[in-house]
Amino acid sequence: MKSLRGVAPHRRLETWLWTGPVGHFVGGALDLLQALASYQRKRRVDGGQRFR
């Protein structure tokens, strides 16, 4: 990992946004949306029927 000492402040902010709490929240939200979309697609294909 490189030191951020010589990096411009706006680049440090951008790095923090992507790798910090905001980035993790956005990534988790996108994962959840993908899972819900996949679930909906599967339900539509199966006709909403459940098999045991």
N, CA, C and O of each residue as an XYZ file, in Angstrom:
208
protein
N       0.843     -1.173      0.000
C       0.000      0.000      0.000
C       0.890      1.238      0.000
O       1.875      1.298      0.737
N       0.549      2.220     -0.820
C       1.345      3.434     -0.917
C       0.948      4.433      0.161
O      -0.185      4.458      0.639
N       1.914      5.242      0.517
C       1.652      6.315      1.467
C       0.894      7.434      0.761
O       1.155      7.726     -0.406
N      -0.034      8.053      1.461
C      -0.825      9.136      0.877
C      -0.225     10.508      1.161
O      -0.877     11.530      0.944
N       0.997     10.535      1.638
C       1.624     11.790      2.047
C       1.735     12.799      0.902
O       1.424     13.973      1.101
N       2.171     12.377     -0.292
C       2.365     13.302     -1.403
C       1.150     13.434     -2.311
O       1.240     14.048     -3.374
N       0.036     12.878     -1.915
C      -1.166     12.870     -2.760
C      -1.999     14.115     -2.475
O      -2.108     14.563     -1.334
N      -2.584     14.662     -3.537
C      -3.418     15.860     -3.406
C      -4.621     15.571     -2.492
O      -5.135     14.452     -2.470
N      -5.059     16.582     -1.747
C      -6.179     16.383     -0.810
C      -7.451     15.854     -1.476
O      -8.152     15.028     -0.893
N      -7.757     16.323     -2.696
C      -8.990     15.834     -3.332
C      -8.868     14.359     -3.701
O      -9.875     13.650     -3.711
N      -7.659     13.876     -4.006
C      -7.466     12.449     -4.287
C      -7.604     11.626     -3.005
O      -8.143     10.519     -3.024
N      -7.114     12.176     -1.891
C      -7.280     11.483     -0.608
C      -8.751     11.374     -0.247
O      -9.199     10.339      0.247
N      -9.510     12.449     -0.494
C     -10.951     12.431     -0.219
C     -11.648     11.399     -1.090
O     -12.490     10.639     -0.612
N     -11.296     11.374     -2.368
C     -11.904     10.402     -3.279
C     -11.590      8.976     -2.833
O     -12.470      8.116     -2.841
N     -10.350      8.722     -2.449
C      -9.962      7.400     -1.965
C     -10.755      7.031     -0.715
O     -11.240      5.907     -0.588
N     -10.881      7.976      0.198
C     -11.625      7.710      1.424
C     -13.097      7.425      1.125
O     -13.697      6.551      1.751
N     -13.688      8.163      0.162
C     -15.095      7.942     -0.170
C     -15.325      6.534     -0.717
O     -16.312      5.885     -0.370
N     -14.413      6.061     -1.572
C     -14.592      4.740     -2.160
C     -14.270      3.617     -1.203
O     -14.920      2.573     -1.238
N     -13.271      3.810     -0.339
C     -12.842      2.717      0.528
C     -13.324      2.866      1.969
O     -13.170      1.947      2.773
N     -13.892      3.989      2.291
C     -14.362      4.239      3.647
C     -15.804      3.800      3.836
O     -16.309      2.990      3.059
N     -16.469      4.319      4.848
C     -17.830      3.895      5.173
C     -18.838      4.153      4.049
O     -19.753      3.357      3.838
N     -18.671      5.252      3.338
C     -19.614      5.575      2.258
C     -19.523      4.525      1.156
O     -20.541      4.026      0.676
N     -18.302      4.197      0.761
C     -18.106      3.191     -0.288
C     -18.638      1.826      0.117
O     -19.220      1.116     -0.703
N     -18.441      1.455      1.375
C     -18.944      0.165      1.835
C     -20.465      0.159      1.882
O     -21.088     -0.856      1.571
N     -21.064      1.263      2.261
C     -22.525      1.353      2.276
C     -23.096      1.240      0.865
O     -24.060      0.511      0.631
N     -22.487      1.973     -0.078
C     -22.953      1.931     -1.471
C     -22.781      0.521     -2.033
O     -23.679      0.004     -2.697
N     -21.637     -0.097     -1.771
C     -21.408     -1.458     -2.253
C     -22.412     -2.445     -1.676
O     -22.915     -3.310     -2.394
N     -22.705     -2.324     -0.395
C     -23.696     -3.203      0.234
C     -25.089     -2.984     -0.329
O     -25.839     -3.937     -0.537
N     -25.434     -1.725     -0.575
C     -26.746     -1.416     -1.151
C     -26.867     -2.001     -2.555
O     -27.914     -2.539     -2.915
N     -25.799     -1.898     -3.351
C     -25.826     -2.468     -4.701
C     -25.922     -3.992     -4.654
O     -26.621     -4.588     -5.473
N     -25.237     -4.625     -3.716
C     -25.339     -6.077     -3.550
C     -26.768     -6.480     -3.205
O     -27.292     -7.453     -3.746
N     -27.393     -5.730     -2.303
C     -28.774     -6.027     -1.911
C     -29.725     -5.864     -3.095
O     -30.590     -6.712     -3.317
N     -29.570     -4.784     -3.852
C     -30.423     -4.568     -5.025
C     -30.252     -5.678     -6.052
O     -31.227     -6.124     -6.657
N     -29.015     -6.127     -6.251
C     -28.768     -7.213     -7.189
C     -29.443     -8.498     -6.712
O     -30.034     -9.220     -7.515
N     -29.363     -8.784     -5.427
C     -29.990     -9.988     -4.883
C     -31.511     -9.917     -5.019
O     -32.145    -10.908     -5.381
N     -32.098     -8.763     -4.735
C     -33.554     -8.614     -4.856
C     -34.006     -8.740     -6.305
O     -35.038     -9.352     -6.581
N     -33.240     -8.166     -7.237
C     -33.587     -8.271     -8.659
C     -33.504     -9.725     -9.117
O     -34.360    -10.191     -9.870
N     -32.485    -10.435     -8.668
C     -32.332    -11.843     -9.025
C     -33.498    -12.661     -8.466
O     -34.027    -13.538     -9.149
N     -33.892    -12.375     -7.240
C     -35.016    -13.070     -6.614
C     -36.310    -12.819     -7.399
O     -37.076    -13.745     -7.664
N     -36.538    -11.558     -7.763
C     -37.746    -11.223     -8.527
C     -37.761    -11.925     -9.877
O     -38.794    -12.439    -10.306
N     -36.602    -11.945    -10.551
C     -36.506    -12.606    -11.851
C     -36.814    -14.092    -11.718
O     -37.538    -14.656    -12.537
N     -36.268    -14.719    -10.693
C     -36.508    -16.152    -10.479
C     -37.973    -16.409    -10.164
O     -38.545    -17.382    -10.656
N     -38.583    -15.566     -9.363
C     -40.009    -15.733     -9.037
C     -40.864    -15.616    -10.297
O     -41.833    -16.357    -10.463
N     -40.507    -14.683    -11.188
C     -41.274    -14.500    -12.423
C     -41.155    -15.722    -13.326
O     -42.142    -16.152    -13.923
N     -39.953    -16.281    -13.429
C     -39.727    -17.447    -14.273
C     -40.469    -18.664    -13.718
O     -41.052    -19.437    -14.477
N     -40.445    -18.828    -12.418
C     -41.108    -19.968    -11.785
C     -42.628    -19.790    -11.704
O     -43.333    -20.729    -11.335
N     -43.129    -18.643    -12.030
C     -44.558    -18.395    -11.947
C     -45.040    -18.194    -10.522
O     -46.237    -18.288    -10.253
N     -44.131    -17.922     -9.619
C     -44.510    -17.671     -8.241
C     -44.844    -18.930     -7.446
O     -45.310    -18.847     -6.310
N     -44.604    -20.100     -8.049
C     -44.908    -21.348     -7.366
C     -43.733    -21.762     -6.495
O     -42.573    -21.552     -6.850
N     -44.049    -22.346     -5.362
C     -43.014    -22.850     -4.469
C     -43.101    -24.365     -4.431
O     -44.178    -24.943     -4.283
N     -41.950    -24.988     -4.568
C     -41.882    -26.437     -4.491
C     -41.114    -26.822     -3.251
O     -40.128    -26.181     -2.889
N     -41.576    -27.874     -2.602
C     -40.887    -28.344     -1.388
C     -40.258    -29.675     -1.647
O     -39.630    -30.245     -0.754
